[in-house]
Amino acid sequence: MKQNPQVSSSRSKSRKAYFQAPSHVRRVIMSAQLSKELREKYGIRSLPIHRDDTVKIARGTHKGKEGKVTAVYRLKYAVHVDKISIDKASGQSVPANLAASNLVITDLKINDHRKQLITRKGGKFE
């Protein structure tokens, strides 16, 4: 059942909104869940992914690997993690494009903006 009369439930309009989203909206779309320890510590489920966060890959061919986020490529909805790369046919190594939804944040890079976001979302901060 439709929850909000202000938001369309049309598939084509949803796809258009996703692919034409501006950068500040893509940041929110590219959120990842927090690990169980961080969930208990901060009292929130997910946060937008940030450059120096440590993540664990939960799904896909690289499942189980951990690493630090080196880049968040909003234009492609991709996250680059160090030590996780793909070899091209030419032999060149390029970073693998990972979806933020397939990642679990295991360690946060905390700054003032992140502290404000956690408290705004109703979480607790030590």
C-alpha positions in Angstrom: 0.0 0.0 0.0 1.2 3.5 -0.8 2.4 5.2 2.4 3.1 8.8 1.3 0.8 10.5 -1.2 3.5 13.0 -2.0 5.9 10.3 -3.4 5.1 8.4 -6.6 5.2 4.6 -6.6 5.8 4.5 -10.3 8.8 2.3 -11.3 9.8 4.6 -14.1 9.7 7.7 -11.9 11.7 5.9 -9.2 14.4 5.0 -11.7 14.5 8.5 -13.1 14.9 9.9 -9.5 17.7 7.4 -8.8 19.7 8.0 -12.0 19.2 11.8 -12.0 19.8 12.3 -8.3 22.1 15.2 -7.4 25.3 14.5 -5.3 23.8 15.5 -1.9 21.0 13.0 -2.5 23.4 10.3 -3.8 25.3 10.6 -0.5 22.2 9.4 1.4 21.4 6.7 -1.1 25.0 5.4 -0.7 24.6 4.5 2.9 25.9 1.2 4.5 24.8 -0.7 7.6 26.9 -0.6 10.7 28.4 -3.7 12.3 26.7 -5.1 15.4 29.3 -3.6 17.7 28.9 -0.1 16.2 25.1 -0.5 16.2 25.2 -1.1 19.9 27.8 1.7 20.6 26.0 4.4 18.6 22.4 3.2 18.6 21.8 3.7 14.9 21.7 1.2 12.0 23.3 2.9 9.0 25.4 5.9 7.9 26.4 7.4 4.6 29.8 5.8 3.6 32.9 8.0 4.1 36.4 7.9 2.6 38.5 6.6 5.5 35.9 4.1 7.0 36.9 0.5 7.3 34.4 -1.8 5.7 33.7 -5.5 5.3 32.3 -6.8 2.0 29.1 -8.8 2.8 28.0 -9.9 -0.7 29.6 -10.6 -4.1 32.8 -12.2 -5.4 34.9 -10.3 -2.8 32.7 -11.4 0.2 34.5 -11.6 3.6 37.3 -9.2 2.6 38.0 -6.1 4.7 39.7 -2.9 3.8 39.7 0.9 4.0 37.5 3.0 1.7 39.8 4.9 -0.7 37.1 6.6 -2.7 33.4 7.1 -2.9 32.5 7.6 -6.5 29.0 9.1 -6.4 28.6 9.6 -10.1 28.8 5.8 -10.6 27.2 4.8 -7.2 30.5 3.0 -6.6 32.8 2.6 -3.6 36.5 1.8 -4.0 38.2 -0.2 -1.2 42.0 -0.6 -1.0 43.6 -4.0 -2.0 40.4 -4.9 -3.9 41.0 -4.6 -7.6 40.2 -6.2 -10.9 42.8 -7.1 -13.5 41.9 -5.8 -17.0 42.6 -7.8 -20.2 45.6 -5.6 -20.8 47.0 -6.6 -17.4 46.4 -3.3 -15.8 44.8 -3.4 -12.3 41.9 -1.1 -11.5 39.9 -0.7 -8.3 36.7 -2.7 -8.1 33.4 -0.8 -8.1 31.4 -2.0 -5.1 27.9 -1.0 -4.2 27.5 0.6 -0.8 24.6 -1.7 0.0 26.9 -4.7 -0.1 29.2 -3.3 2.5 29.2 -3.3 6.3 31.0 -0.5 8.1 33.3 -2.0 10.8 35.1 1.2 11.9 34.1 4.8 11.5 36.2 7.9 10.8 34.6 10.3 13.3 34.6 14.0 12.7 32.3 16.9 13.8 29.8 16.4 11.0 29.5 12.7 11.8 29.0 13.4 15.5 26.1 15.8 14.6 24.6 13.3 12.2 24.6 10.5 14.8 22.9 12.7 17.4 20.4 14.0 14.8 19.5 10.4 13.9 18.7 9.8 17.6 21.9 7.9 18.4 24.1 8.2 21.4 27.6 9.4 21.2 30.3 9.0 23.9 
